[in-house]
């Protein structure tokens, strides 16, 4: 291969394994002091908690290292089938606490730090979140990695090492301000650079035909501007099982000779600029979770990830199997996290044909038996399309391959439905128009053997709507894999009080087999257990209150109902419906309609895409309503409202244990699954929600008596479209009139008249796709049932226990087991005592 540098393997008999590191407190203290003193150069006068954190991170990392190497060698030596999770996002959050939990050294570390006069939790607070994702899709990828390692499946994550993760959000004057998240500024003790596995990724140039030495006509990609992809590996420990898998993140770097021509011509500045252009590829995570498609840098990121990762896998294959690809498809599986990495389909074709010399048919046979695609949304604005000319400029060889895939695919459609031109046009990977577009979802479907949605309703809607034609052609490709979340982070780590209580009653088995948690259901009728459950919840609410006080300067009284909605701000998620209910409660208080009142503390948090004006305006409305409500002495403890700035994985770890009521308000049919809903359920919150995404399955599991359902169904939403009349809805509902009057008279924007007009107009528009007004009545009635239920303390605690007890299905261990049984077919690998 022209590009591949030879790797020299040096064997040194002197480098045999050291004895295993002590996992007890004394061993931890010994290593900690060594790192603190010698590696970090600190002493007793150290005043920065960062050094305390770093010394412990290095100490813990050492204990992962040996297992990590063993895992790697076990996979290589056994030549087992491997899975790869390709994702533009991995929203990992903090690592230290999770690593200690999974290694089983949390107690020892707590004791060790205590002996050194340090509080472990204070120290853990110094870690900056790895925020390499926008929301649900990125966090799902992180939970999946935890479950794969816990199930001992040989799965590797591939992603991008963004220099700047998800922006930090500040609220100034009620408005969202974005600040860069330079999360790597103090270094990252969890990553290991692996320059020896650097790959080269091509951009630009053109493709050219040539005759190979054996006379075959071949294609090569020439005159390209290449970028290096340098891998950084992050260890992913399983739960107390010796497995440590790998998340490999790619950083872009300029080639060594990035600019020789320009250097020689004396244009130093130009050549450095070229270097920047290369390195910009991995500079920043795009902060959108839908739309803003068409940015060329985003396409560069996508191809960069797909190309570097596939070359890495193929290189490893060639090294071990000496270029025999017979078993490649049987031994490798790539799961595409939405269409974002779907360039993997044509890129694998390119590698197999251009680099490995295969024919089209052989390469295609391999490609479409190794790729599997997960769809995460039905929203049209999140369905990726790339303008064909732009694509061709940046990736000429890849476009050529896509066009060939499409030509052959259309021939198949035509033979299946002869003469059905309309269907061919509908199904074509290339959408016709002034500027033709490449439909990435169609490319992913055509190139994959499996296509799945992320909750039962979502998968059903996919085959009835968006992918109907494809389902008719290939019904066997389509399946559902309902999402989950990892119980390690989302119960064991974030809710130690609850974990202790559950452990006392049923042991610790639930941590790696969440179905076992159903055994606490029998205790829901035990008065003493209910009291203990309540005590845990109250302590968690006190901690959440402290967070809200620190970040929002609002006082939440833990006796009130903690009513929480945290997620990305989006119209379809209907934070607006939530705040309309808050305004209605405020209206009732002001009217003196407070008989049998339940005190409420409403918390809303989430980031808006920087270019999404309506979402930003909704944030401002929430903040302004909070300002008015909290300042009104007539309201007092009856109602408090806070907008929590900078919602993150770490914030959720405090929020979900302290929540009573989980708000899942999406317009039915719009939220593919939701995963926050599952975190809340596991931590004993009760859901108020529409029949959407995984809410439906949550309600099925916990029973309708333990779930507050409201709103139109997805069929009703579709049926109403076209004759929706929100003004008539408002005219029939005095409560909604009261709310609209307060909005219209500028009660929440006295100094900025007209500020919220776009919101008022959206609610009143017959074209409102989210049908906020349509669900208002049903929502307010459901909230009233919530308020009544909360007053019956014993009933509420019982519901809370049952929600946790019935959450077993929503562990990603179940989700991943389903992926593995139906799609990947990987064998769990015990990590034995391999010779290193
Ligand atoms: C994105 C971009 C985009 C989710 O979290 C779309 C985009 C873009 O369209 C365009 C330009 C630049 C950057 N970044 C990042 C993510 C997404 N799409 C989605 C789709 C679904 N992001 N989801 C959520 O996934 C969860 C896990 O399955 C579901 O529980 C949740 O219902 C869904 O909304």
Boltz pocket constraint, residues with backbone or C-beta under 6 A from the ligand:
constraints:
  - pocket:
      binder: B
      contacts: [[A, 134], [A, 135], [A, 136], [A, 137], [A, 138], [A, 140], [A, 286], [A, 287], [A, 288], [A, 289], [A, 290], [A, 291], [A, 292], [A, 293], [A, 294], [A, 298], [A, 338], [A, 375], [A, 376], [A, 377], [A, 381], [A, 382], [A, 383], [A, 454], [A, 483], [A, 670], [A, 671], [A, 672], [A, 673], [A, 674], [A, 675], [A, 693]]
      max_distance: 6.0
